[in-house]
Amino acid sequence: MLFGILILQTCLFVVKGSVILSPSPALAAEGESFTWTCTYSGSETVSGFIWSLNGNTLAVIISPACTPFASPGPPDSSLYQYACLSSSQATFTVKQISNMNNGNIWRCAVAAPGYIYSSNVTVTVQVFVRSVSLTPPTGSIRENIESTLTCETSTSRPAANITWYKESTTGQKLVVTSKYFSTIESVGDLEKSTSELKYTPSRSDNTYKIYCQALNIPGRTPVISTKFQMDVQYTPESAPYIQNYSNGNTYKVIENNQGKLSCIIKGGNPLSTLTWNCFNNGLSTKTSGTTVTKTVTWSATRGPDRSCTCQSSHPIAGTQSVSVSVQVLYTPDSPRFKVKSTTVSGPINFIDGKLSSVVCESNGKPNPDSYSWSQAGSSTTAGDTLTFNPVQKQDDGQYTCTAQNTMVPSSGDTQIGSNSSTVKITVLYAPVITTLDNQDILAGSNVSVQCPVIKGNPEFTTFRWTRNGDSRTWKTQTLYIQNVTKYDDMMYTCTVQNIFRPTGFPTEMGKQTGFDLAIKVALTDMIHTLKTNSDYYMASVTSFIIKGSQSSQLSVTVDEKADVQFICTVDSNPGSSIKIQLPDKTFYRKESTRTLIYNHTEATCVDTGVYTCSASNAYNFGKVSEKNLTLFVRCYPRPLTPVKENVTSALRVQSSFIFSGLAYPTPTFTWFSKQGTTWKELSSNSHVSISITGVDTNLTIKNVSQSDYGEYQLKIENEIDIFIQHYTLIPEGIPENPRGFQHLYKELTESSITVQWIPGFDNGPRQTFVLGYKKNSDRFWTDINIPDNGEEIMIYTVTSLTSGTLYNFVLYARNKIGNSSQTDVLGIRTERSSDFETDSCHNEKTTAIIVGCVLGIVIILLACYAGYITLLLKRTKGEIHKNEMHVTSSTGTGVPAYANLSYPATDNNEHEYTEMSNAVFPSPNIDTNEYMSLDDKLRENKETYDVINVKR
């Protein structure tokens, strides 16, 4: 009916004033409430407000009661809310705006009287941007190379604006103003924004975070994407370099010293990777900030100069390298000798009286800068050339050339290197003939004259007798003419010579002709008779030679593996029994002959010796005729018997390396010991003794120490070759005693004891430590075998022990050879357990503790009883008629009481002790026979119980 009246009023009255619906335009935020305000500007009385949505009446609110009209009824309170602000103004609220409300058309009207309508207002629903996602660039980010990043928002209304930022590690934000392109895409009735950033980073952007921010409604909190941290790759600051050396420089290091080169490269992202192409050991890398250092170390050994190259690798800069030439400096090698530009390896022969020289040469790095010559007992001569002007006999001897160089390494101290070689210089000179005496000989007799000669050098001498009357010659030292005649009456001349083979010069003859010898023959009648049996005579060895040698040679030298033919000639009639032999061996024997030939094929070093040809027949009557010939076989040094290379020895005893050899000429011996990576030449001293006898040598270590174990080397050298014999001294003996055996008190517990010791030297075989322990009261030991783990200090804990118990510990070492001495015995007591300390009455170890507990309880009961009697007497009599008895620590006569000192004091028992000490006991009640003093046998460890004297 009211609605009809409103209609009627509308028809009957002229509308005055206007109605405004606000806000207009209407922007509503999704998910939030939105309130409409309807305002009437006229003066008529408003009887109601009408709200319509999309042309349909949503609600009619009666004014001024502000109640909904029955038709269309009250609005849904879950969706809407209304209010009347005044008679001319009302509000209508949509509680939660959704995107579905976008485009709704709202209108309000008032009845004042008649209907006055507002204009239609369309709602635009703002949809917030909820998220923005960032797509980082693909691949790596490089300095000065453009990278693309993309940000894309969620759908919204209106479209969101996207802003780019970068953020430092300290949180400082900067707006990115680089070029970027934004696009808006419609998605249904909403919009999606996309922004593409083209960013060219610099190295200063490294570690910065880049992100985007989206906002579509001012005043709202913008949404932020994930933050992409830029890992900007850029090149190093410079190429790699080797510390202290320019590219192509030379790095010098002394042999057996440590070489060390450091390659450095600075800057770059990522950091460069460094690699060495050098000796490929001892590599270490260190990174400090943006500087990478790679160091190579090695032990320098001689060899050709080589290049050490450091190469850097970087994803942008690629590979770069820097190199130095490594030169290993070393001492001069053993000097060599030259005569007239020809290198000589053995003794040097010079001819007496001639100008001669020998040059010393050596190589080192650098080459030697000085040479010097020396001879035992003479001064030193500087220079590489030793000159004799001329050579004299007294110049014969051993000469030593020493070469020195100065090694200046790139780092470290300058060192002087030296090496020496010795050469034998032999002076060659001719034999000398002494006086020849004239001879008067009777015709028909025999003449025998020996050419007197002082041998030259070499000693092998040839003789030649000539005479002035004919061309007859004799080629023996003795001129022998049988049955001389007058035709032998002439002047005779002896000529002697030896052969000079000077080093570096042609062969020459050393020759001397003696004085003339006159032989005068006296003529007599000669009687010729027929031969009879008296023509038989005894055997006489006339010559014993080796084919190819002179008949007068007493010694012959041949090369090893040469064939040797011995020829023995005998003058005898009849034939003889001839044999060729060494002192301990007969090689060949033949009967009834005057010549014996023995062929020995491929002579060896052991064939050296004095050979004897002996001959006899029946007319020798047991007296054998002999000639000796010494054979020397030139051979390189080698062992005569198998060598014991591995020698075992205990400490502090004498030990020897033994070598029995073969060689000719007699070799030189040099002993070495290996110290680290170098060999040190040894000589006799107080610790080492070297003996050399012919081709035998011994090295004796008089008192072996731990540093003596290791490798040894014997160098045997003659003019033929060099032989190296290796030895090893291996420890083998009982181990040394363990040292520093002690208890670690800080590790002591109720059930465990820890001990430590310092292992001694194992003397070769692996050692095991035997740790023995037992209770002090036990008879037998328990042994624990503990292997040597190589630690400098060994620690071992024995567990499962009894608390408060004294244990004995002892230690020794053993290996397969035997046992070391035992250490002193350690006495160690485990800690007492808490139960033991707090309740001695429950300790069942000894009967003394039980007795102490019982006596303690009795004393406490007596004290309580005495206190009770005292109080009773005070109450009844008011005085004390008994003597007081106080517990004190003073000595004197009285009844002894006992306290368990191992029982800890608490608040309660301290009070109990105080009461007891102040208690008064009636003396008639104290029977001293009821208590016995706890002597040392009953007191635990002599410390658990003490006597408290009670003085009356």
Order of alpha helices (4+ residues) and beta strands (2+ residues): alpha-beta-beta-beta-beta-beta-beta-beta-beta-beta-beta-beta-beta-beta-beta-beta-beta-beta-beta-beta-beta-beta-beta-beta-beta-beta-beta-beta-beta-beta-beta-beta-beta-beta-beta-beta-beta-beta-beta-beta-beta-beta-beta-beta-beta-beta-beta-beta-beta-beta-beta-beta-beta-beta-beta-beta-beta-beta-beta-beta-beta-beta-beta-beta-beta-beta-beta-beta-beta-beta-beta-beta-beta-alpha-alpha-beta-beta-alpha-beta
